[in-house]
Amino acid sequence: MSDVEIIIVGGGIAGASAAYELAIDHKVLLLEMEDQAGYHSTGRSAALFTENYGNSIIRKLAKISKSFLESPPDGFSEYPLLSKRGALFIARSDQLDVLNSELQTIQSMGGEVQKIEGDELLQYIPHLNREYAVAGIYDPHSKDIDVSGLHQGFLKEAKLRGGSILMGSRVLRLRPLADGWLVETEEEEFSCKILINAAGAWAEEIGVLAGAKKIALSPMKRTAFLFDVPEDWVVQNWPIAIDMEEKFYFKPDSGKLLGSPADETPVLPQDARPDDFDIAMGIERIQAALNFEIRHLSHKWAGLRSFVPDRTPVAGFDPVVKNFFWLAGQGGYGIKTSPALAVCCGALIREGCFPKFIEEFGLSAEMLSPKR
Ligand SMILES: Cc1cc2nc3c(=O)[nH]c(=O)nc-3n(C[C@H](O)[C@H](O)[C@H](O)COP(=O)(O)OP(=O)(O)OC[C@H]3O[C@@H](n4cnc5c(N)ncnc54)[C@H](O)[C@@H]3O)c2cc1C
């Protein structure tokens, strides 16, 4: 049986970033049930960084994460983690009230965006259907994230800092010890002082294994697909287009467009698969917004976005079960917020409070603590 200070369950972006943060001064072991890191939600995202999506806590966590994503430490990744994209939130005439209210929200938080009207929309997306879209909000600061670069950077640096990562190790049982945990996988047993639950859609199940009360985590399925565009469309510099009420989005990806019906279907934790109905819904909505008939999909997939009721990530010690730390409920924002959430996790484990610079953004440990 090996003994470490911290065991992290789950090797997605949450577990990897926590391992990176804590391996600097703790003996850390990360256990991932799959053979491939990022097999679940982390490897299935739309890879977007924007400060203008999610509740105000999410927006602040994204803002805090930006400096790390813009200039990670030397050697962290071979290529820049962020690249130019832009985001255009588009509205039909019946969505103008939603547009105006979102514009106010963004501006009240200091967001630098522009209101776009009429044919101006075509400067950003020349093939937008003008009978469909009448106005928009353009955010020039939204970026594409190199998700693999970020995730692999966290894992590689965690190992360089002395952390251990075991793939193909599913945590099956947890037994409380006088001062920590006995963690059982099929093959081995480990003991640790602190257990970090970063199991994504399975985080509630890990909580149950530890005897913790549920946090009402709900995994929601979201579908995505890649489709071909006419040869004479040059799409690579288009911004992501997001429906004002988030009923669909599409964005350039390797010369094609990545589309999604922005579905949210509650499901059990699982290896999510796309459903034909959701794909058809996405195609119908995107076709209405673009002057174009989607004929060929080159890839389709689905992933889980796991939310607690207030849609705020949970990062904190369980109030009852000792030495059990939740890092869960990142919903549709877990990639862009991972640097900040990892810092919060590290500070709570080391000092029991947030660093001053995080509090200066108006965030408190209470906001992210597990609630029932
Ligand atoms: C279609 C889609 C689009 C998205 N777009 C964006 C976006 O543009 N920007 C953004 O920031 N976020 C986006 N997200 C959200 C983001 O992908 C998630 O918030 C993030 O990946 C969650 O990371 P995680 O590490 O918590 O979960 P995961 O990546 O699912 O990792 C959890 C890991 O825990 C492991 N595990 C579970 N149980 C056990 C066990 N018993 N033992 C060992 N290991 C276990 C799993 O195998 C898994 O690898 C999107 C998500 C989807 C599905």
The ligand as an SDF file (V2000), in Angstrom:
LIG
                    3D

 53 58  0  0  0  0  0  0  0  0999 V2000
  -19.9730   19.8440  -25.8490 C   0  0  0  0  0  0  0  0  0  0  0  0
  -19.2770   20.5600  -24.7200 C   0  0  0  0  0  0  0  0  0  0  0  0
  -18.7670   21.8350  -24.9290 C   0  0  0  0  0  0  0  0  0  0  0  0
  -18.0610   22.4790  -23.9090 C   0  0  0  0  0  0  0  0  0  0  0  0
  -17.4700   23.6880  -24.1940 N   0  0  0  0  0  0  0  0  0  0  0  0
  -16.7260   24.3070  -23.2460 C   0  0  0  0  0  0  0  0  0  0  0  0
  -16.0470   25.5090  -23.5610 C   0  0  0  0  0  0  0  0  0  0  0  0
  -16.1130   26.0010  -24.6990 O   0  0  0  0  0  0  0  0  0  0  0  0
  -15.2920   26.1090  -22.5720 N   0  0  0  0  0  0  0  0  0  0  0  0
  -15.2090   25.5660  -21.3160 C   0  0  0  0  0  0  0  0  0  0  0  0
  -14.5280   26.1560  -20.4590 O   0  0  0  0  0  0  0  0  0  0  0  0
  -15.8430   24.4170  -20.9930 N   0  0  0  0  0  0  0  0  0  0  0  0
  -16.5950   23.7660  -21.9320 C   0  0  0  0  0  0  0  0  0  0  0  0
  -17.2380   22.5920  -21.6350 N   0  0  0  0  0  0  0  0  0  0  0  0
  -17.2080   22.1170  -20.2480 C   0  0  0  0  0  0  0  0  0  0  0  0
  -15.9150   21.3960  -19.9010 C   0  0  0  0  0  0  0  0  0  0  0  0
  -15.6020   20.4480  -20.8990 O   0  0  0  0  0  0  0  0  0  0  0  0
  -16.0880   20.7170  -18.5330 C   0  0  0  0  0  0  0  0  0  0  0  0
  -16.5320   21.6610  -17.5750 O   0  0  0  0  0  0  0  0  0  0  0  0
  -14.7630   20.1450  -18.0380 C   0  0  0  0  0  0  0  0  0  0  0  0
  -14.1800   19.3260  -19.0040 O   0  0  0  0  0  0  0  0  0  0  0  0
  -14.9980   19.3310  -16.7590 C   0  0  0  0  0  0  0  0  0  0  0  0
  -13.7480   18.7830  -16.3900 O   0  0  0  0  0  0  0  0  0  0  0  0
  -13.6580   17.6600  -15.2910 P   0  0  0  0  0  0  0  0  0  0  0  0
  -12.2290   17.3540  -15.1030 O   0  0  0  0  0  0  0  0  0  0  0  0
  -14.4710   18.0620  -14.1220 O   0  0  0  0  0  0  0  0  0  0  0  0
  -14.4370   16.4070  -15.9240 O   0  0  0  0  0  0  0  0  0  0  0  0
  -13.9090   15.2400  -16.8770 P   0  0  0  0  0  0  0  0  0  0  0  0
  -13.1070   15.7520  -17.9940 O   0  0  0  0  0  0  0  0  0  0  0  0
  -15.1190   14.4220  -17.2380 O   0  0  0  0  0  0  0  0  0  0  0  0
  -12.9480   14.4380  -15.9340 O   0  0  0  0  0  0  0  0  0  0  0  0
  -13.4210   13.6390  -14.8570 C   0  0  0  0  0  0  0  0  0  0  0  0
  -12.5980   12.3720  -14.8790 C   0  0  0  0  0  0  0  0  0  0  0  0
  -12.8870   11.5870  -13.7280 O   0  0  0  0  0  0  0  0  0  0  0  0
  -12.7060   10.2310  -14.0860 C   0  0  0  0  0  0  0  0  0  0  0  0
  -13.3670    9.3870  -13.0970 N   0  0  0  0  0  0  0  0  0  0  0  0
  -14.6990    9.3200  -12.8250 C   0  0  0  0  0  0  0  0  0  0  0  0
  -14.9210    8.4000  -11.8590 N   0  0  0  0  0  0  0  0  0  0  0  0
  -13.7220    7.8770  -11.5130 C   0  0  0  0  0  0  0  0  0  0  0  0
  -13.3240    6.8960  -10.5880 C   0  0  0  0  0  0  0  0  0  0  0  0
  -14.2020    6.2170   -9.8150 N   0  0  0  0  0  0  0  0  0  0  0  0
  -11.9970    6.5910  -10.4790 N   0  0  0  0  0  0  0  0  0  0  0  0
  -11.0770    7.2480  -11.2520 C   0  0  0  0  0  0  0  0  0  0  0  0
  -11.4200    8.1820  -12.1800 N   0  0  0  0  0  0  0  0  0  0  0  0
  -12.7210    8.5050  -12.2990 C   0  0  0  0  0  0  0  0  0  0  0  0
  -13.3300   10.1660  -15.4730 C   0  0  0  0  0  0  0  0  0  0  0  0
  -12.8660    9.0490  -16.2050 O   0  0  0  0  0  0  0  0  0  0  0  0
  -12.9100   11.4920  -16.0830 C   0  0  0  0  0  0  0  0  0  0  0  0
  -11.7640   11.3820  -16.8910 O   0  0  0  0  0  0  0  0  0  0  0  0
  -17.9280   21.8840  -22.6250 C   0  0  0  0  0  0  0  0  0  0  0  0
  -18.4570   20.6200  -22.4040 C   0  0  0  0  0  0  0  0  0  0  0  0
  -19.0970   19.9470  -23.4350 C   0  0  0  0  0  0  0  0  0  0  0  0
  -19.6170   18.5620  -23.1860 C   0  0  0  0  0  0  0  0  0  0  0  0
  1  2  1  0
  2  3  1  0
  2 52  2  0
  3  4  2  0
  4  5  1  0
  4 50  1  0
  5  6  2  0
  6  7  1  0
  6 13  1  0
  7  8  2  0
  7  9  1  0
  9 10  1  0
 10 11  2  0
 10 12  1  0
 12 13  2  0
 13 14  1  0
 14 15  1  0
 14 50  1  0
 15 16  1  0
 16 17  1  0
 16 18  1  0
 18 19  1  0
 18 20  1  0
 20 21  1  0
 20 22  1  0
 22 23  1  0
 23 24  1  0
 24 25  2  0
 24 26  1  0
 24 27  1  0
 27 28  1  0
 28 29  2  0
 28 30  1  0
 28 31  1  0
 31 32  1  0
 32 33  1  0
 33 34  1  0
 33 48  1  0
 34 35  1  0
 35 36  1  0
 35 46  1  0
 36 37  1  0
 36 45  1  0
 37 38  2  0
 38 39  1  0
 39 40  1  0
 39 45  2  0
 40 41  1  0
 40 42  2  0
 42 43  1  0
 43 44  2  0
 44 45  1  0
 46 47  1  0
 46 48  1  0
 48 49  1  0
 50 51  2  0
 51 52  1  0
 52 53  1  0
M  END
$$$$
